[in-house]
Amino acid sequence: MPKEGRFFDLFERHAETLCAGAASLHRLLEGGPETPEYGAAVARHENDADEITREVMLLVRRTFITPFDRADIIDLISSMDDAIDQMHKTAKVTALFEQHTFQPDMVRLGEVIVKTADLVAEAVRLLRAMKNNAARLNTITDQVTRLEEESDHLYDAGIAALYREVGKTDPMGYIIGAEIYDHLEKVVDRFEDVANRISGVLIEHL
């Protein structure tokens, strides 16, 4: 049986789908007539990610010696897949309610999502030599945590602004906006889960 397989290649390919999905979601949140196209792009990236996840799961079963613990491999790829799944859920909500314009704090949350995706992708690349890259990996996980805290603040500010603007005059508009905010904030939460998985793997191998 193979000794290691192509786990790092697959992790990096999946991370590329995260970055592509985050970029498409950010463009979607900028609004306009092309919003549905960017939603469809998020869906395509999510499908690509699912294929990679299935390949990792199959490889885990077929590989005798893995680069790190099998459970950690499964948890890491699953948490990465959860992040792109949450992006897809967000895009589906905007399509369901035919939203083409978005609040400023929604766009800012999109920017945070892009930043967290880029950081996670960098961390995944560094896993090939995690001991040598331990300092940078720890810095990245701290940065992702700070971005998650920033997303919490943007969520709170966005919900408050949404209530002031439409809460009393357009209850349905408030409900839709609040749901979009909830999904966006959860995307960043899922990226923090990935960072925590990476931190756990690092701790076990130092």
ChimeraX commands (.cxc) that place a marker at each C-alpha (Angstrom):
marker #1 position 0.00,0.00,0.00 radius 0.5
marker #1 position 1.20,3.57,-0.60 radius 0.5
marker #1 position 3.07,5.21,2.25 radius 0.5
marker #1 position 1.64,8.72,2.07 radius 0.5
marker #1 position -0.46,9.50,-0.96 radius 0.5
marker #1 position -1.28,12.92,-2.33 radius 0.5
marker #1 position -2.85,14.46,0.75 radius 0.5
marker #1 position -1.01,17.77,0.64 radius 0.5
marker #1 position -1.78,18.22,-3.06 radius 0.5
marker #1 position -5.45,17.61,-2.36 radius 0.5
marker #1 position -5.50,19.95,0.64 radius 0.5
marker #1 position -4.00,22.69,-1.51 radius 0.5
marker #1 position -6.46,22.06,-4.35 radius 0.5
marker #1 position -9.32,22.32,-1.88 radius 0.5
marker #1 position -7.88,25.53,-0.46 radius 0.5
marker #1 position -7.89,26.95,-3.98 radius 0.5
marker #1 position -11.64,26.29,-4.19 radius 0.5
marker #1 position -12.06,28.14,-0.88 radius 0.5
marker #1 position -10.25,31.19,-2.25 radius 0.5
marker #1 position -12.18,31.06,-5.53 radius 0.5
marker #1 position -15.48,30.64,-3.70 radius 0.5
marker #1 position -14.70,33.53,-1.35 radius 0.5
marker #1 position -13.79,35.80,-4.28 radius 0.5
marker #1 position -17.03,34.92,-6.09 radius 0.5
marker #1 position -19.09,35.49,-2.94 radius 0.5
marker #1 position -17.43,38.88,-2.44 radius 0.5
marker #1 position -18.25,39.87,-6.01 radius 0.5
marker #1 position -21.83,38.69,-5.47 radius 0.5
marker #1 position -22.13,40.96,-2.42 radius 0.5
marker #1 position -21.06,43.96,-4.48 radius 0.5
marker #1 position -24.45,43.58,-6.16 radius 0.5
marker #1 position -25.71,44.39,-9.62 radius 0.5
marker #1 position -27.14,42.41,-12.53 radius 0.5
marker #1 position -24.29,39.86,-12.45 radius 0.5
marker #1 position -25.19,38.70,-8.93 radius 0.5
marker #1 position -26.76,35.40,-10.15 radius 0.5
marker #1 position -23.63,34.60,-12.18 radius 0.5
marker #1 position -21.42,34.93,-9.12 radius 0.5
marker #1 position -23.85,32.78,-7.14 radius 0.5
marker #1 position -23.55,30.10,-9.81 radius 0.5
marker #1 position -19.76,30.40,-9.60 radius 0.5
marker #1 position -19.87,29.75,-5.85 radius 0.5
marker #1 position -21.93,26.62,-6.54 radius 0.5
marker #1 position -19.36,25.37,-9.08 radius 0.5
marker #1 position -16.52,25.86,-6.62 radius 0.5
marker #1 position -18.52,24.01,-3.97 radius 0.5
marker #1 position -19.01,21.08,-6.36 radius 0.5
marker #1 position -15.26,21.02,-7.10 radius 0.5
marker #1 position -14.56,21.02,-3.36 radius 0.5
marker #1 position -16.92,18.09,-2.81 radius 0.5
marker #1 position -15.04,16.03,-5.41 radius 0.5
marker #1 position -11.72,16.77,-3.71 radius 0.5
marker #1 position -13.16,15.89,-0.31 radius 0.5
marker #1 position -14.39,12.54,-1.61 radius 0.5
marker #1 position -10.94,11.88,-3.07 radius 0.5
marker #1 position -9.31,12.57,0.30 radius 0.5
marker #1 position -11.74,10.25,2.10 radius 0.5
marker #1 position -10.99,7.48,-0.38 radius 0.5
marker #1 position -7.26,8.04,-0.11 radius 0.5
marker #1 position -7.37,7.82,3.68 radius 0.5
marker #1 position -8.81,4.32,3.40 radius 0.5
marker #1 position -6.27,3.23,0.80 radius 0.5
marker #1 position -3.13,4.66,2.37 radius 0.5
marker #1 position -1.13,2.66,4.88 radius 0.5
marker #1 position 1.03,5.47,6.33 radius 0.5
marker #1 position -0.51,8.95,6.32 radius 0.5
marker #1 position 1.38,12.25,6.87 radius 0.5
marker #1 position -0.50,12.73,10.14 radius 0.5
marker #1 position -3.31,11.05,12.06 radius 0.5
marker #1 position -6.18,9.78,9.91 radius 0.5
marker #1 position -8.80,11.39,12.14 radius 0.5
marker #1 position -7.01,14.73,11.83 radius 0.5
marker #1 position -6.93,14.40,8.03 radius 0.5
marker #1 position -10.66,13.71,7.96 radius 0.5
marker #1 position -11.42,16.54,10.39 radius 0.5
marker #1 position -9.30,19.01,8.43 radius 0.5
marker #1 position -10.77,18.29,5.01 radius 0.5
marker #1 position -14.28,18.16,6.51 radius 0.5
marker #1 position -13.87,21.57,8.15 radius 0.5
marker #1 position -12.55,23.00,4.88 radius 0.5
marker #1 position -15.55,21.55,3.08 radius 0.5
marker #1 position -17.87,23.03,5.69 radius 0.5
marker #1 position -16.49,26.48,4.85 radius 0.5
marker #1 position -17.27,26.25,1.13 radius 0.5
marker #1 position -20.64,24.63,1.94 radius 0.5
marker #1 position -21.52,27.64,4.08 radius 0.5
marker #1 position -20.52,29.99,1.26 radius 0.5
marker #1 position -22.85,28.05,-1.03 radius 0.5
marker #1 position -25.69,28.30,1.50 radius 0.5
marker #1 position -25.16,32.05,1.64 radius 0.5
marker #1 position -25.29,32.37,-2.13 radius 0.5
marker #1 position -28.45,30.22,-2.26 radius 0.5
marker #1 position -30.20,32.51,0.24 radius 0.5
marker #1 position -29.45,35.58,-1.89 radius 0.5
marker #1 position -30.82,33.76,-4.94 radius 0.5
marker #1 position -33.90,32.49,-3.13 radius 0.5
marker #1 position -34.90,36.00,-2.11 radius 0.5
marker #1 position -33.68,37.54,-5.41 radius 0.5
marker #1 position -31.31,39.94,-3.71 radius 0.5
marker #1 position -29.17,42.15,-5.96 radius 0.5
marker #1 position -28.21,44.90,-3.53 radius 0.5
marker #1 position -26.49,44.47,-0.20 radius 0.5
marker #1 position -25.67,46.55,2.85 radius 0.5
marker #1 position -22.17,47.99,3.30 radius 0.5
marker #1 position -21.44,45.71,6.26 radius 0.5
marker #1 position -22.38,42.69,4.14 radius 0.5
marker #1 position -19.75,43.75,1.62 radius 0.5
marker #1 position -17.24,44.23,4.46 radius 0.5
marker #1 position -18.01,40.73,5.70 radius 0.5
marker #1 position -17.30,39.53,2.17 radius 0.5
marker #1 position -13.89,41.20,2.39 radius 0.5
marker #1 position -13.21,39.45,5.71 radius 0.5
marker #1 position -14.17,36.13,4.13 radius 0.5
marker #1 position -11.65,36.69,1.33 radius 0.5
marker #1 position -8.92,37.50,3.85 radius 0.5
marker #1 position -9.64,34.41,5.96 radius 0.5
marker #1 position -9.71,32.19,2.87 radius 0.5
marker #1 position -6.32,33.52,1.77 radius 0.5
marker #1 position -4.85,32.94,5.22 radius 0.5
marker #1 position -6.20,29.40,5.40 radius 0.5
marker #1 position -4.80,28.65,1.94 radius 0.5
marker #1 position -1.39,29.89,3.04 radius 0.5
marker #1 position -1.56,27.75,6.18 radius 0.5
marker #1 position -2.49,24.66,4.17 radius 0.5
marker #1 position 0.54,25.16,1.91 radius 0.5
marker #1 position 2.80,25.40,4.97 radius 0.5
marker #1 position 1.63,22.03,6.30 radius 0.5
marker #1 position 4.09,20.21,4.02 radius 0.5
marker #1 position 6.85,21.34,6.41 radius 0.5
marker #1 position 4.83,22.20,9.49 radius 0.5
marker #1 position 7.71,22.05,11.97 radius 0.5
marker #1 position 9.77,24.51,9.97 radius 0.5
marker #1 position 6.72,26.73,9.48 radius 0.5
marker #1 position 5.36,26.50,13.02 radius 0.5
marker #1 position 5.85,30.19,13.84 radius 0.5
marker #1 position 4.05,31.38,10.72 radius 0.5
marker #1 position 1.26,28.83,11.20 radius 0.5
marker #1 position 0.67,30.08,14.74 radius 0.5
marker #1 position 0.59,33.66,13.46 radius 0.5
marker #1 position -1.96,32.72,10.80 radius 0.5
marker #1 position -4.28,31.03,13.28 radius 0.5
marker #1 position -4.11,34.14,15.49 radius 0.5
marker #1 position -4.93,36.34,12.50 radius 0.5
marker #1 position -7.93,34.18,11.59 radius 0.5
marker #1 position -9.19,34.45,15.18 radius 0.5
marker #1 position -8.92,38.24,15.03 radius 0.5
marker #1 position -10.80,38.29,11.73 radius 0.5
marker #1 position -13.54,36.16,13.26 radius 0.5
marker #1 position -13.84,38.73,16.06 radius 0.5
marker #1 position -14.02,41.47,13.43 radius 0.5
marker #1 position -16.80,39.57,11.67 radius 0.5
marker #1 position -18.75,39.45,14.94 radius 0.5
marker #1 position -18.52,43.24,15.22 radius 0.5
marker #1 position -19.58,43.69,11.59 radius 0.5
marker #1 position -22.51,41.36,12.16 radius 0.5
marker #1 position -23.68,43.32,15.20 radius 0.5
marker #1 position -23.27,46.67,13.45 radius 0.5
marker #1 position -24.97,45.37,10.33 radius 0.5
marker #1 position -27.99,43.99,12.19 radius 0.5
marker #1 position -28.37,47.25,14.10 radius 0.5
marker #1 position -28.20,49.31,10.90 radius 0.5
marker #1 position -30.63,46.96,9.18 radius 0.5
marker #1 position -33.14,47.38,12.00 radius 0.5
marker #1 position -32.82,51.18,11.94 radius 0.5
marker #1 position -33.27,51.32,8.17 radius 0.5
marker #1 position -36.01,48.77,7.48 radius 0.5
marker #1 position -36.94,47.04,10.73 radius 0.5
marker #1 position -40.10,49.05,11.35 radius 0.5
marker #1 position -41.19,49.65,7.76 radius 0.5
marker #1 position -40.21,46.44,5.97 radius 0.5
marker #1 position -40.29,43.42,8.31 radius 0.5
marker #1 position -39.67,40.95,5.47 radius 0.5
marker #1 position -36.69,42.97,4.29 radius 0.5
marker #1 position -35.31,42.86,7.81 radius 0.5
marker #1 position -35.79,39.08,8.05 radius 0.5
marker #1 position -34.04,38.51,4.71 radius 0.5
marker #1 position -31.16,40.83,5.57 radius 0.5
marker #1 position -30.71,39.25,9.00 radius 0.5
marker #1 position -30.55,35.78,7.44 radius 0.5
marker #1 position -27.89,36.90,4.97 radius 0.5
marker #1 position -25.86,38.41,7.83 radius 0.5
marker #1 position -26.20,35.18,9.79 radius 0.5
marker #1 position -24.90,33.08,6.91 radius 0.5
marker #1 position -21.99,35.43,6.22 radius 0.5
marker #1 position -20.90,35.40,9.85 radius 0.5
marker #1 position -21.06,31.61,9.86 radius 0.5
marker #1 position -18.68,31.45,6.88 radius 0.5
marker #1 position -16.00,33.14,8.97 radius 0.5
marker #1 position -16.80,30.81,11.87 radius 0.5
marker #1 position -16.19,27.82,9.58 radius 0.5
marker #1 position -12.82,29.27,8.55 radius 0.5
marker #1 position -11.90,29.64,12.21 radius 0.5
marker #1 position -12.77,25.95,12.61 radius 0.5
marker #1 position -10.25,25.15,9.85 radius 0.5
marker #1 position -7.60,27.26,11.57 radius 0.5
marker #1 position -8.28,25.45,14.84 radius 0.5
marker #1 position -7.90,22.07,13.11 radius 0.5
marker #1 position -4.57,23.18,11.67 radius 0.5
marker #1 position -3.45,24.42,15.09 radius 0.5
marker #1 position -4.37,21.05,16.60 radius 0.5
marker #1 position -2.35,19.15,14.00 radius 0.5
marker #1 position 0.61,21.45,14.63 radius 0.5
marker #1 position 0.49,20.92,18.40 radius 0.5
marker #1 position 0.47,17.15,17.98 radius 0.5
marker #1 position 3.55,17.18,15.72 radius 0.5
marker #1 position 5.83,19.61,17.56 radius 0.5
marker link #1:1,2 radius 0.2
marker link #1:2,3 radius 0.2
marker link #1:3,4 radius 0.2
marker link #1:4,5 radius 0.2
marker link #1:5,6 radius 0.2
marker link #1:6,7 radius 0.2
marker link #1:7,8 radius 0.2
marker link #1:8,9 radius 0.2
marker link #1:9,10 radius 0.2
marker link #1:10,11 radius 0.2
marker link #1:11,12 radius 0.2
marker link #1:12,13 radius 0.2
marker link #1:13,14 radius 0.2
marker link #1:14,15 radius 0.2
marker link #1:15,16 radius 0.2
marker link #1:16,17 radius 0.2
marker link #1:17,18 radius 0.2
marker link #1:18,19 radius 0.2
marker link #1:19,20 radius 0.2
marker link #1:20,21 radius 0.2
marker link #1:21,22 radius 0.2
marker link #1:22,23 radius 0.2
marker link #1:23,24 radius 0.2
marker link #1:24,25 radius 0.2
marker link #1:25,26 radius 0.2
marker link #1:26,27 radius 0.2
marker link #1:27,28 radius 0.2
marker link #1:28,29 radius 0.2
marker link #1:29,30 radius 0.2
marker link #1:30,31 radius 0.2
marker link #1:31,32 radius 0.2
marker link #1:32,33 radius 0.2
marker link #1:33,34 radius 0.2
marker link #1:34,35 radius 0.2
marker link #1:35,36 radius 0.2
marker link #1:36,37 radius 0.2
marker link #1:37,38 radius 0.2
marker link #1:38,39 radius 0.2
marker link #1:39,40 radius 0.2
marker link #1:40,41 radius 0.2
marker link #1:41,42 radius 0.2
marker link #1:42,43 radius 0.2
marker link #1:43,44 radius 0.2
marker link #1:44,45 radius 0.2
marker link #1:45,46 radius 0.2
marker link #1:46,47 radius 0.2
marker link #1:47,48 radius 0.2
marker link #1:48,49 radius 0.2
marker link #1:49,50 radius 0.2
marker link #1:50,51 radius 0.2
marker link #1:51,52 radius 0.2
marker link #1:52,53 radius 0.2
marker link #1:53,54 radius 0.2
marker link #1:54,55 radius 0.2
marker link #1:55,56 radius 0.2
marker link #1:56,57 radius 0.2
marker link #1:57,58 radius 0.2
marker link #1:58,59 radius 0.2
marker link #1:59,60 radius 0.2
marker link #1:60,61 radius 0.2
marker link #1:61,62 radius 0.2
marker link #1:62,63 radius 0.2
marker link #1:63,64 radius 0.2
marker link #1:64,65 radius 0.2
marker link #1:65,66 radius 0.2
marker link #1:66,67 radius 0.2
marker link #1:67,68 radius 0.2
marker link #1:68,69 radius 0.2
marker link #1:69,70 radius 0.2
marker link #1:70,71 radius 0.2
marker link #1:71,72 radius 0.2
marker link #1:72,73 radius 0.2
marker link #1:73,74 radius 0.2
marker link #1:74,75 radius 0.2
marker link #1:75,76 radius 0.2
marker link #1:76,77 radius 0.2
marker link #1:77,78 radius 0.2
marker link #1:78,79 radius 0.2
marker link #1:79,80 radius 0.2
marker link #1:80,81 radius 0.2
marker link #1:81,82 radius 0.2
marker link #1:82,83 radius 0.2
marker link #1:83,84 radius 0.2
marker link #1:84,85 radius 0.2
marker link #1:85,86 radius 0.2
marker link #1:86,87 radius 0.2
marker link #1:87,88 radius 0.2
marker link #1:88,89 radius 0.2
marker link #1:89,90 radius 0.2
marker link #1:90,91 radius 0.2
marker link #1:91,92 radius 0.2
marker link #1:92,93 radius 0.2
marker link #1:93,94 radius 0.2
marker link #1:94,95 radius 0.2
marker link #1:95,96 radius 0.2
marker link #1:96,97 radius 0.2
marker link #1:97,98 radius 0.2
marker link #1:98,99 radius 0.2
marker link #1:99,100 radius 0.2
marker link #1:100,101 radius 0.2
marker link #1:101,102 radius 0.2
marker link #1:102,103 radius 0.2
marker link #1:103,104 radius 0.2
marker link #1:104,105 radius 0.2
marker link #1:105,106 radius 0.2
marker link #1:106,107 radius 0.2
marker link #1:107,108 radius 0.2
marker link #1:108,109 radius 0.2
marker link #1:109,110 radius 0.2
marker link #1:110,111 radius 0.2
marker link #1:111,112 radius 0.2
marker link #1:112,113 radius 0.2
marker link #1:113,114 radius 0.2
marker link #1:114,115 radius 0.2
marker link #1:115,116 radius 0.2
marker link #1:116,117 radius 0.2
marker link #1:117,118 radius 0.2
marker link #1:118,119 radius 0.2
marker link #1:119,120 radius 0.2
marker link #1:120,121 radius 0.2
marker link #1:121,122 radius 0.2
marker link #1:122,123 radius 0.2
marker link #1:123,124 radius 0.2
marker link #1:124,125 radius 0.2
marker link #1:125,126 radius 0.2
marker link #1:126,127 radius 0.2
marker link #1:127,128 radius 0.2
marker link #1:128,129 radius 0.2
marker link #1:129,130 radius 0.2
marker link #1:130,131 radius 0.2
marker link #1:131,132 radius 0.2
marker link #1:132,133 radius 0.2
marker link #1:133,134 radius 0.2
marker link #1:134,135 radius 0.2
marker link #1:135,136 radius 0.2
marker link #1:136,137 radius 0.2
marker link #1:137,138 radius 0.2
marker link #1:138,139 radius 0.2
marker link #1:139,140 radius 0.2
marker link #1:140,141 radius 0.2
marker link #1:141,142 radius 0.2
marker link #1:142,143 radius 0.2
marker link #1:143,144 radius 0.2
marker link #1:144,145 radius 0.2
marker link #1:145,146 radius 0.2
marker link #1:146,147 radius 0.2
marker link #1:147,148 radius 0.2
marker link #1:148,149 radius 0.2
marker link #1:149,150 radius 0.2
marker link #1:150,151 radius 0.2
marker link #1:151,152 radius 0.2
marker link #1:152,153 radius 0.2
marker link #1:153,154 radius 0.2
marker link #1:154,155 radius 0.2
marker link #1:155,156 radius 0.2
marker link #1:156,157 radius 0.2
marker link #1:157,158 radius 0.2
marker link #1:158,159 radius 0.2
marker link #1:159,160 radius 0.2
marker link #1:160,161 radius 0.2
marker link #1:161,162 radius 0.2
marker link #1:162,163 radius 0.2
marker link #1:163,164 radius 0.2
marker link #1:164,165 radius 0.2
marker link #1:165,166 radius 0.2
marker link #1:166,167 radius 0.2
marker link #1:167,168 radius 0.2
marker link #1:168,169 radius 0.2
marker link #1:169,170 radius 0.2
marker link #1:170,171 radius 0.2
marker link #1:171,172 radius 0.2
marker link #1:172,173 radius 0.2
marker link #1:173,174 radius 0.2
marker link #1:174,175 radius 0.2
marker link #1:175,176 radius 0.2
marker link #1:176,177 radius 0.2
marker link #1:177,178 radius 0.2
marker link #1:178,179 radius 0.2
marker link #1:179,180 radius 0.2
marker link #1:180,181 radius 0.2
marker link #1:181,182 radius 0.2
marker link #1:182,183 radius 0.2
marker link #1:183,184 radius 0.2
marker link #1:184,185 radius 0.2
marker link #1:185,186 radius 0.2
marker link #1:186,187 radius 0.2
marker link #1:187,188 radius 0.2
marker link #1:188,189 radius 0.2
marker link #1:189,190 radius 0.2
marker link #1:190,191 radius 0.2
marker link #1:191,192 radius 0.2
marker link #1:192,193 radius 0.2
marker link #1:193,194 radius 0.2
marker link #1:194,195 radius 0.2
marker link #1:195,196 radius 0.2
marker link #1:196,197 radius 0.2
marker link #1:197,198 radius 0.2
marker link #1:198,199 radius 0.2
marker link #1:199,200 radius 0.2
marker link #1:200,201 radius 0.2
marker link #1:201,202 radius 0.2
marker link #1:202,203 radius 0.2
marker link #1:203,204 radius 0.2
marker link #1:204,205 radius 0.2
marker link #1:205,206 radius 0.2
view
